[in-house]
């Protein structure tokens, strides 16, 4: 039961508009990401083929004031809610 109006989910996607992996059309719909069978709500970026997600570090910032991203590896599944 998929909606044909939704674009196909890319292999790699980022929520940061400055990233080259940002796709605005995908964010018009709500998506979900699971890592090792558990749904994650704090995902900043994912890559299905390389099996990783990136989540923001709690307090650390990079030199541009953006949160540092931590790479977590595992089985990644992405879906529309």
C-alpha positions as CSV (number, residue, x, y, z in Angstrom):
1,X,0.0,0.0,0.0
2,X,2.4,2.7,-1.2
3,X,1.5,6.1,-2.4
4,X,2.6,6.7,-6.0
5,X,3.0,10.5,-5.3
6,X,6.0,9.9,-2.9
7,X,9.5,10.0,-4.4
8,X,11.7,7.0,-4.1
9,X,13.9,7.1,-1.0
10,X,17.6,7.7,-1.9
11,X,20.5,5.4,-0.7
12,X,22.0,8.3,1.2
13,X,20.0,11.2,2.7
14,X,20.9,14.1,5.0
15,X,18.6,16.5,6.9
16,X,21.1,19.4,6.5
17,X,20.1,21.6,3.6
18,X,23.8,22.4,2.9
19,X,24.6,18.8,2.3
20,X,24.8,17.4,-1.3
21,X,22.7,14.5,0.0
22,X,19.7,16.7,0.9
23,X,16.6,16.0,-1.1
24,X,13.8,18.4,-0.3
25,X,11.0,16.4,-2.0
26,X,11.6,13.5,0.4
27,X,11.1,15.7,3.4
28,X,7.6,16.7,2.3
29,X,6.5,13.3,3.6
30,X,7.3,11.8,7.0
31,X,10.0,9.1,6.9
32,X,11.2,6.6,9.5
33,X,14.6,5.0,10.0
34,X,15.3,1.8,11.9
35,X,18.8,0.6,12.9
36,X,19.1,-3.0,13.9
37,X,15.3,-3.3,14.1
38,X,14.8,-0.4,16.5
39,X,13.3,2.9,15.2
40,X,15.5,5.9,15.7
41,X,14.2,9.5,15.9
42,X,17.6,11.3,16.1
43,X,19.0,10.5,12.7
44,X,20.8,13.3,10.9
45,X,22.0,11.3,7.9
46,X,21.9,7.7,6.7
47,X,23.4,5.4,4.1
48,X,21.6,2.2,3.3
49,X,24.4,0.6,1.1
50,X,27.2,1.3,3.7
51,X,24.9,0.4,6.7
52,X,25.4,3.4,8.9
53,X,23.5,6.4,10.3
54,X,24.9,9.6,11.8
55,X,23.5,11.1,15.0
56,X,24.3,14.4,16.7
57,X,26.7,14.3,19.7
58,X,24.9,15.6,22.9
59,X,27.1,18.7,23.6
60,X,30.0,18.8,21.2
61,X,30.0,21.3,18.3
62,X,32.3,21.7,15.3
63,X,34.1,24.9,14.4
64,X,31.1,26.1,12.5
65,X,28.7,25.7,15.5
66,X,27.0,22.6,14.1
67,X,26.7,19.5,16.3
68,X,29.4,16.8,15.8
69,X,28.0,13.7,14.1
70,X,28.7,10.2,15.4
71,X,28.5,7.3,12.9
72,X,26.7,4.3,14.1
73,X,26.9,1.1,12.1
74,X,24.2,-1.6,11.7
75,X,21.3,-2.8,9.5
76,X,19.6,0.3,8.2
77,X,15.9,0.3,6.9
78,X,14.2,3.4,5.7
79,X,10.4,3.8,5.1
80,X,7.6,6.2,4.7
81,X,5.3,6.5,7.7
